Amino acid sequence: MEHYACMVDLLGRTGHLNEAFIFVKKLPCKPSVSILESLLGACRIHGNVELGEIISGMLFEMDPENPGSYVMLHNIYASAGRWEDAYRVRSCMKRSRLKKVPGFSLVGD
């Protein structure tokens, strides 16, 4: 699975999002949450809202209690100026009582 994740990450970072998604769909096993999160992050970086919606839907089905997927989708919408959609995602998080986990660093204080 690690090699598949590397390939998806490489394709996603270089902007080949459709190729990465096709690769994920052709995997011989179910993609892991981390593979899909990697692809969702690439959608945010490259502004691919449509694919981001598809990937986040897959993540919501696999791990509905993970606030990270919701936050990423919210950020995709916000970057695209789709504020009503961004608000809808945040409202869904509130209804589900999901909270964004604050970031932290292990690098020197």
Beta strands, then each sheet from edge to edge (+ up, - down):
end
